[in-house]
Amino acid sequence: MKQMLREGDIRIPAGCAIAALVNRSGRVFSGTRIADCIAVMRERSNGLGGGFAAYGIYPELKDHYAVHVFFDRIPERYEFEYQLRRHFQVISTGPIPTRRKAEIKNPPEIWRYFVSPGNGLLKEEPSRRQQHMVSFITGINAASNGAYIVSFGKNMGVFKGVGFPEDIADFFRLDEYKGYLWTAHGRFPTNTPGWWGGAHPFALLETTVIHNGEISSYDANRRFIEMYGYRCSLQTDTEVIAYIFDFLCRRLGLSQAEAALIVAPPLWDEIAMMDPETAGRITRMRSVFASLLLNGPFSIVLATSEGIMALNDRLKLRPMVAAENEEYVAVASEEAAIRKILPSITRIWSPRGGEPVWGKVDSALPECEPLYAGEGERA
């Protein structure tokens, strides 16, 4: 008799799907488009995780922080709300609207809060205020007391859970939201569990990350980042990527281009062929931040309120295609997914390993020129 295969016996190393779509001029569009995009890549998922990040969806409350939270039970919600009101002024609260779907089983309590910093935090300088909020977010999640902060940012939010991504989109009624930037993820977990808090995207303030791949350097990355007050508690390697970019870009003030060179640096033989000034600068960054290099195959999309940066590992062991026209920049694991939602394309290409792709609102250019990057290959 043929032996039945069990979970874990089949491994799809290129599994997971990523997608992103940003309008250059900041015009909002329905979440239906990104749901249609990720649905094309359904076979890359296995129903154990799907999620979306959306920017520009709360214009009427854009000056307040939108807090999306999962609760195991109602008592945990009461305790969380007590802690929240100790530090923040709560403007409004209520459950996030959802649709019943047979495909989505055992969802947690899902609530949304709009808050502003309390009087004590308002007296702090902005950087200290942000750091206090980061400590609050990671502290709640690390406590494992049945409350998990999914996102905590202005005019944005994360919607994720256990299920195929197109089912998650319908469950959260994303067709009723409009944003100028959307990212999407279909998960095929291989080394970590599929649970609601472990689905992608991962968020910290206005920064979100989606990821296809495996970070074999996770322990080294985690040990380094936890020395600076971050706490990795959501049972997946992707969480540390969000903290790394927050540390490098928000706390240290590095550009995304510099951060990309730290997590996906050029190979040493490539550095040896650069001009001395550039080679020296990259060598110093590799030495100082050696523990933040991401080993293993990956393709990631980093999103902020300003736009997206997509990045492959240096050996390009995970697929990623980019496309653009006068209105949009799109990134996905497969070209077919982009063509589903972007019929008019002026350029489409497959970025080289370690070559960042930017989709900036109000500009097609990155915040600064990359220190080292190829021109990219046409798809």
VOGU-3710 file (C-alpha; in Angstrom, 3 decimals, decimal comma):
1> mkqmlregdi> 0,000/0,000/0,000  1,260/3,464/-0,896  2,491/5,347/2,130  0,596/8,573/2,886  2,748/11,678/2,908  2,632/13,678/6,117  3,067/17,354/6,778  6,737/18,140/6,439  7,452/15,284/4,022  6,951/17,589/1,047
11> ripagcaiaa> 9,104/20,674/0,819  8,640/23,395/-1,787  11,805/25,499/-1,462  10,554/28,361/-3,636  7,171/28,547/-1,907  5,521/31,768/-0,704  4,289/34,569/-2,935  4,925/38,289/-2,585  3,342/41,226/-4,409  3,277/45,007/-4,128
21> lvnrsgrvfs> 1,605/47,825/-6,049  2,174/51,538/-5,452  0,671/54,542/-7,207  3,423/57,073/-7,914  1,207/60,115/-7,396  -0,427/58,831/-4,217  -3,875/58,215/-5,735  -5,826/55,561/-3,875  -7,233/52,398/-5,441  -9,243/49,441/-4,192
31> gtriadciav> -7,712/46,511/-2,343  -9,368/44,269/-4,931  -6,419/44,827/-7,279  -3,766/43,466/-4,948  -6,062/40,560/-3,998  -6,432/39,686/-7,685  -2,664/39,885/-8,077  -1,771/37,513/-5,238  -4,574/35,103/-6,219  -2,715/34,313/-9,464
41> mrersnglgg> 0,053/32,744/-7,341  -2,210/30,574/-5,178  -0,118/27,445/-5,759  2,771/29,135/-3,931  0,730/29,080/-0,711  -0,688/26,219/1,322  -3,455/27,989/3,222  -1,427/28,538/6,402  -0,958/32,271/5,980  -2,014/35,250/3,910
51> gfaaygiype> -1,871/38,961/4,525  -1,847/42,522/3,252  -0,433/45,906/4,224  -2,323/49,002/3,071  -1,270/52,658/3,171  -3,590/55,661/2,869  -6,690/53,782/4,057  -7,577/56,052/7,005  -7,418/59,618/5,607  -10,050/60,940/8,009
61> lkdhyavhvf> -7,892/59,845/10,976  -4,460/60,188/9,395  -3,009/62,129/12,335  -3,745/59,283/14,770  -2,140/55,876/15,082  -4,268/52,970/13,836  -3,709/49,934/16,053  -4,798/46,506/14,771  -4,803/43,805/17,456  -5,573/40,065/17,737
71> fdriperyef> -6,993/38,718/21,000  -7,338/35,100/22,069  -10,291/35,945/24,320  -12,267/38,918/25,634  -10,483/39,105/29,039  -7,162/39,631/27,231  -8,751/42,532/25,352  -9,776/44,206/28,599  -6,240/43,904/29,975  -4,730/45,262/26,757
81> eyqlrrhfqv> -7,091/48,236/26,728  -6,100/49,035/30,304  -2,416/49,075/29,286  -3,165/51,063/26,135  -4,974/53,809/28,024  -2,061/54,158/30,432  0,141/55,425/27,604  -2,169/56,696/24,879  -5,309/58,714/24,374  -7,866/56,436/22,702
91> istgpiptrr> -9,864/58,317/20,063  -12,094/55,446/18,932  -12,285/51,682/19,143  -14,241/48,773/17,720  -13,952/45,390/15,978  -12,504/45,351/12,475  -15,345/44,497/10,045  -15,074/40,983/8,597  -17,137/38,591/6,488  -17,961/35,054/7,490
101> kaeiknppei> -16,097/32,575/5,320  -16,051/28,811/5,654  -12,405/28,821/4,583  -11,356/30,982/7,540  -11,543/28,884/10,688  -11,173/29,912/14,327  -10,261/33,575/13,853  -9,243/35,507/16,972  -10,979/38,590/18,307  -9,835/41,314/15,869
111> wryfvspgng> -10,043/44,925/17,044  -8,948/48,340/15,847  -8,032/51,393/17,914  -7,162/54,937/16,891  -4,874/56,530/19,447  -2,655/59,531/20,077  0,296/59,695/22,476  -0,665/60,611/26,030  0,392/63,852/27,663  3,551/62,310/29,052
121> llkeepsrrq> 4,676/61,064/25,643  3,837/64,365/23,952  6,470/66,051/26,108  9,150/63,706/24,777  11,123/64,497/21,634  9,869/62,589/18,574  12,663/59,999/18,545  12,130/59,087/22,205  8,363/59,019/21,631  8,778/56,586/18,746
131> qhmvsfitgi> 11,111/54,398/20,757  8,596/54,256/23,582  5,932/53,077/21,124  8,286/50,415/19,721  8,959/49,172/23,262  5,224/49,071/23,944  4,519/47,063/20,757  7,306/44,504/21,196  6,597/44,244/24,922  2,933/43,370/24,369
141> naasngayiv> 3,799/40,776/21,737  6,621/39,226/23,764  4,421/38,860/26,848  2,380/36,129/25,080  -0,675/37,013/27,156  -3,209/36,520/24,366  -2,906/39,977/22,799  -0,853/40,532/19,629  -0,356/43,933/18,011  -0,542/43,395/14,256
151> sfgknmgvfk> 0,169/46,989/13,197  0,603/50,362/14,874  1,043/53,190/12,359  -0,516/56,308/10,916  -2,926/56,025/7,973  -2,044/52,371/7,397  -2,873/48,907/8,611  -2,059/45,217/8,311  -4,710/42,580/7,628  -3,500/38,984/7,938
161> gvgfpediad> -4,391/35,523/9,148  -4,409/31,790/8,523  -5,795/31,045/5,068  -5,074/31,597/1,405  -4,435/35,295/0,734  -7,470/35,841/-1,502  -9,680/34,353/1,240  -8,049/36,608/3,827  -8,772/39,606/1,557  -12,436/38,661/1,349
171> ffrldeykgy> -12,604/37,940/5,082  -11,296/41,435/5,919  -13,476/43,071/3,227  -10,496/44,703/1,550  -12,677/45,578/-1,446  -14,125/48,297/0,821  -10,713/49,924/1,461  -8,741/52,241/-0,797  -5,030/52,920/-0,444  -2,183/54,251/-2,560
181> lwtahgrfpt> 0,194/51,396/-1,654  -0,593/47,726/-1,093  1,596/44,710/-0,387  0,457/41,089/-0,222  1,851/37,758/0,910  0,854/34,137/0,420  2,620/31,894/2,923  4,059/28,392/2,613  5,707/27,909/6,031  8,458/25,318/6,132
191> ntpgwwggah> 10,307/25,785/9,420  7,852/27,787/11,527  4,176/27,311/12,463  1,241/28,706/10,566  -0,690/30,886/13,005  -2,469/34,242/12,881  0,298/36,290/14,458  2,964/34,632/12,318  1,406/35,506/8,964  2,997/38,267/6,892
201> pfallettvi> 3,326/41,277/6,698  5,255/42,119/9,845  4,951/45,718/10,947  6,696/48,166/13,240  5,281/51,691/13,224  4,796/52,569/9,522  7,303/49,981/8,254  6,071/46,606/6,966  7,949/43,638/5,510  6,882/40,651/3,412
211> hngeissyda> 9,333/37,858/2,679  9,758/34,737/0,575  12,638/32,533/1,678  14,546/31,335/4,708  16,894/33,350/6,877  19,591/30,897/7,980  21,342/33,719/9,867  18,262/34,307/12,040  19,927/33,516/15,371  22,860/35,854/14,704
221> nrrfiemygy> 20,496/38,580/13,453  18,187/38,129/16,457  20,992/38,209/19,034  22,342/41,447/17,582  19,004/43,230/17,324  17,849/42,172/20,783  20,889/43,930/22,260  19,123/47,154/21,250  15,829/46,436/22,977  13,910/44,566/20,256
231> rcslqtdtev> 12,225/41,280/21,153  11,547/38,554/18,579  8,546/36,568/19,765  6,287/35,805/16,773  7,893/32,454/15,824  9,132/33,327/12,353  12,393/34,578/10,891  10,716/37,402/8,973  10,016/39,355/12,155  13,702/40,157/12,601
241> iayifdflcr> 13,893/41,738/9,124  11,354/44,395/10,124  13,373/45,179/13,246  16,654/45,346/11,327  15,319/47,985/8,934  13,756/49,931/11,811  17,102/49,898/13,621  19,173/50,925/10,599  16,828/53,485/9,033  14,844/55,011/11,901
251> rlglsqaeaa> 17,262/54,742/14,815  20,583/55,137/13,011  19,321/57,363/10,187  20,794/55,305/7,338  19,139/55,408/3,930  17,335/52,386/2,535  20,144/52,069/-0,024  22,715/51,796/2,762  20,532/49,346/4,678  20,231/47,187/1,551
261> livapplwde> 24,025/47,043/1,314  24,176/45,810/4,900  21,574/43,024/4,635  22,543/41,985/1,077  26,125/43,214/0,579  28,265/42,687/-2,530  30,519/39,658/-2,556  34,117/40,250/-1,509  35,451/39,698/-5,038  33,015/42,360/-6,285
271> iammdpetag> 34,168/44,795/-3,608  37,791/44,204/-4,646  36,988/45,554/-8,144  35,369/48,805/-6,901  37,073/52,164/-6,607  38,918/52,512/-3,261  36,460/54,987/-1,698  33,360/52,884/-2,413  35,137/49,651/-1,481  36,289/51,167/1,795
281> ritrmrsvfa> 32,825/52,389/2,722  31,128/49,076/1,968  33,879/47,155/3,783  33,357/49,278/6,889  29,603/48,664/6,800  30,126/44,914/6,349  32,495/44,893/9,315  30,415/47,004/11,703  27,115/45,319/10,888  28,367/41,817/10,090
291> slllngpfsi> 25,653/40,276/12,280  22,900/41,964/10,256  23,818/40,309/6,960  20,893/38,105/5,877  22,139/34,666/4,866  19,957/32,306/2,912  17,601/32,689/-0,042  15,140/35,573/0,136  13,099/38,116/-1,725  11,577/40,866/0,402
301> vlatsegima> 9,475/43,979/0,014  9,963/46,755/2,537  7,095/49,268/2,594  6,752/52,638/4,305  4,375/55,541/3,822  6,846/56,870/1,211  6,875/53,791/-1,016  8,453/50,358/-1,409  11,903/48,834/-1,723  12,135/45,278/-3,087
311> lndrlklrpm> 15,308/43,255/-2,687  16,679/39,794/-3,543  19,543/37,972/-1,888  22,889/38,390/-3,659  22,624/35,025/-5,424  18,986/35,611/-6,412  17,743/32,301/-5,075  14,129/33,475/-4,913  12,092/34,804/-7,858  11,096/38,446/-8,184
321> vaaeneeyva> 9,874/40,500/-11,151  9,385/44,283/-11,266  7,341/46,403/-13,659  6,333/50,030/-14,069  4,349/52,491/-16,116  3,646/56,189/-15,725  1,239/55,578/-12,823  2,377/52,468/-10,984  5,333/50,417/-9,806  4,623/46,725/-9,210
331> vaseeaairk> 6,649/43,832/-7,816  5,680/40,154/-7,621  7,098/36,670/-7,499  5,723/35,988/-10,998  5,258/38,095/-14,114  1,759/36,696/-14,679  0,597/38,204/-11,379  1,753/41,670/-12,429  0,158/41,431/-15,869  -3,145/40,482/-14,223
341> ilpsitriws> -3,436/43,946/-12,602  -1,142/46,103/-14,738  -2,079/45,581/-18,404  -0,233/48,694/-19,583  3,475/48,210/-18,852  6,279/50,412/-20,115  9,106/48,385/-18,544  9,334/44,949/-16,964  12,528/43,341/-15,703  14,042/40,802/-13,327
351> prggepvwgk> 16,255/42,634/-10,822  19,679/41,206/-10,146  20,585/39,763/-6,797  21,152/42,523/-4,259  19,799/45,201/-6,605  17,096/47,271/-4,854  13,924/48,215/-6,717  12,162/51,363/-5,520  8,603/52,465/-6,017  8,365/55,900/-4,460
361> vdsalpecep> 5,277/58,046/-4,121  5,660/61,298/-6,127  8,960/60,066/-7,562  10,328/57,025/-9,354  13,772/57,624/-7,817  15,106/56,253/-4,524  15,756/58,591/-1,623  19,429/58,485/-2,609  21,383/56,777/-5,345  22,467/53,220/-4,502
371> lyagegera> 26,122/52,934/-3,563  26,415/49,784/-5,641  23,821/48,179/-7,896  23,534/46,776/-11,386  21,104/48,083/-13,968  18,984/44,942/-13,783  17,980/42,372/-16,315  14,954/42,491/-18,580  12,359/39,846/-17,814
//
